[in-house]
């Protein structure tokens, strides 16, 4: 099981009328994140009508930096002015404890 130590918390505030577009953008981002082997877990969430977030975890700083330089971050910054009321609030945080699912080894053996 991966030992995650670092994370990113990104808060996104949609412009009025752009909520559905922000949600759809986040949903489409999952396919891009699937291509990032160093992103251990990634979550796109909706906190209320206009507030969204992204939470992702990494085993090391190299993985976190690769994600920040990746295709999802690039696409988000390209669309931010159109979709968001303010620039994304990106916080680098430390993970002090985590519970992640076991690897698929047990599933593939069944």
Secondary structure, DSSP 8 states (H G I E B T S, - for coil): -----EEEEEEEEB-TT-HHHHHHHHHHHHHHHTT-TTEEEEEEEE-SSSEEEEEEEESSHHHHHHHHTSHHHHHHHHHHHHHBSS--EEEEEE-S-------THHHHH-
